[in-house]
Amino acid sequence: MVLLVTQAHRGHAQFPNLPFNIGPPGAGSSSSNGVSASTSSLSSTLEDAIRGLTQNGDRPSMALIDRERAKSMSYDNELKRVDTYFKKRQLNRQYRAAEKGPRRTMADIEASRKASLPDRLTIAEYDAYRGLIRWPVIIRDQRFAAQRSKLDTLFSKHAAEGGGINTFQYASIISEIDQLVSALAKNYRQLNGDQYVYTQRFLKSLRYEASFAVGT
């Protein structure tokens, strides 16, 4: 007598007297540990079941045994593929985390922001209490006399109002400095290289300096 040991039901293969069902990927637990455990016990459990049927006097046909073994190997391979998939995902997450490096803290972000700011001018370069600017030699050239004169006037009034961004002069100061930077860049071929670099740095710092209240 041949005993039917498999039953198809919605893509699942079930064996009599087995402690678990074998299903397609996605059935049961999705963890790779569960997949590995099912894979390692699958073949031996099937062999035990067939051996038990034989010992009880039942004689399943060789064709049936071969078919069940083929199904077992198919599901075994599928479980291994699922296991490999989850392991690759874990390795991918670890690789991406290593590439990103440690997460930046607020202290790191603030330190980076401060490092990108221009240096403040020294008292020898700018007297904030009087709004007096000691211009680099390039800006003293007659080509920049108009912009220089406007900024001298604006900074004098700016200091009288206490400086900082909340003065009537602040927006005009920023606009005039930006125009001076552009005019300087147009003439850079006629200027000394070292003096040009210093003057550009000076103007960036002067622009930054205007945002501070007097005495800060």
C-alpha positions, 0 to 999 in steps of 0.5 A: 500500500502506498501512503500519500505523504504530501498534501499541496495547500496554497503553495505549502508542502506538509509532511505527516508527523513532522514538527513543522511545515515547509513553505515558500519564502515569506511564510513564518519568521522572516529572520535569517536565524529561523531560515537557517534552522529550518534549512538544517533540519529539513533533510534529516526530518524527511529521511526520518519520516520515510524511514518510519513509514518503511519500518511500520510496514508501509511501502511508499513507491520509489517514485513517490520517495524521489518526488518528495526528496526533490521537493525537499531539496527545492524548498531547502534551496529556496530557504538558503536563498532567503537566508543569503538575501537577509545576510546580504542586507545586513552586510549592506547596512553595515557597509553604509554605516561604515561609509557614513562614519559616526553621526555628527552631533550638534557640537560638531555642526556648531564647530564646523559652522564657526570654522567657516566664518571669517576672522574678526578684524583686529583693533589695528584694522577696525575701531568699532567704537568710532567706526574707523576703518584702516583700509588696506593699501589697495583700497586706498587707490583712487579707483576705489575712492567712491566706495571707500568714502561711502563705507567710511560714512556708513560705518561712522553712523553704524557705530554711533547707533551701537553697531550690529544688524539692527541699524539703519546702515547695516543693509547698505554696508553689506551692499556696498562691501559686496560691490567693492569686492566685485570691483576689486575682482575686476581689477585683480590682474593689475594688483599685487597677488599677496595684497589682493588676497589680503584685501579680499580677506579683509573685506569679508571680515569687515562685512562680518564685523558689521553684524556685531554690536559695539563692544562685543 
